[in-house]
Amino acid sequence: MAAEKMVMVGMLPEVIVVDPGDQVTWFSNAGNLKIEFDPQRSPFASNVFQAPPGVRLSSGPTRSGLNPGTYRYRLSLNDVVVAHGEVLLRAK
């Protein structure tokens, strides 16, 4: 079964390590949360994820057939970029 990696916004790790099929969940009570990956380099089915305060924002599982590597994203609260992060996809 795939694991879920939780990111508590405000205690943001610089790198989130995932295995193929894992998903990432971001959470913030501080404001409207938005996660943006490069449209050409998102490890998930979408490259933009949004949620209101207090709602868990889940990426869904990683896309199948991806090469291991680093996938960078921007994290915004209330439409202001507050951090940059990376999802590191490990090999099977």
N, C-alpha and C positions, 0 to 999 in steps of 0.2 A: 504494500500500500504506500502511496506517495505521502511524503511528509509535508507539513505546512510550516513555513518559516515566518515568524511574527516579527514585525518591525514596529516598535513603539516610537512614534515621532516625538522628537525632543531628546531621545536617547538613540539617535540614528547611528547604526554601524556604517562605516564607510563602505564595507563590502558585505554582501549577503551571499553565502555559499549555498547553492542548490544542486541537487542531482536531477537527471532527466525525469520529467513527470511531476516534480515538486511544484508547489505554488508559493507565492509570497503574499502575506497579508500585512497591510499598513494600517495604522490606527492613530487618530489624533482627536482630542477634545478641543484643540486650540482654534479650529477654524475649518473652512472648506478645504479639503485635501485634494491635490491633483498630482498625479505621477505621469511623467512624459518620457517615453523612450524615443529614440530616433525612429522615424517611420520605416526605415530600411533595416534597422537593427534591433528589433524587439524580440526578446525570447518568448513572448506570449502572443496569443491570438490577436490582441489589440496593442497599440502603442500608447494609448492614453487611458488613464483610469481616474475616476473622480468619485468623491463621497462627501456628504455633509459631516459636520462635527459629530463625533461619537459613533459613527458607523464604520464597521470593519470593511476595508477596501481590499478585495481579493483579486489576484491576477488571473486565477485559473491556472491549469497546469502548463508547463513549458511546452512549446511546439515540438512535435516529434521531428527527428532528423536534423536537429541543430548541431552545429559544431561546438565543442566545448570552447569556452572563452568568456570574455568580459563584455557585459552589456550595460552601458551607462544610462542613467536617467536623471531628470530634474524633478525635485520635489517642491511644490508650491503650496502655501497656505494663504487662503483668501487672495489668490491670483498674484502673489508675490513669491518669487523663487527664493527659498530659504536654505536649500541644501542640494548637493549633488551626491548621487550614490551609484553603486555598481552592483549588478547581479553577476556573480561568477558561477557559470554553469560547468560542473565537473563532467568528466567522461563517465560513461556507464561502468 
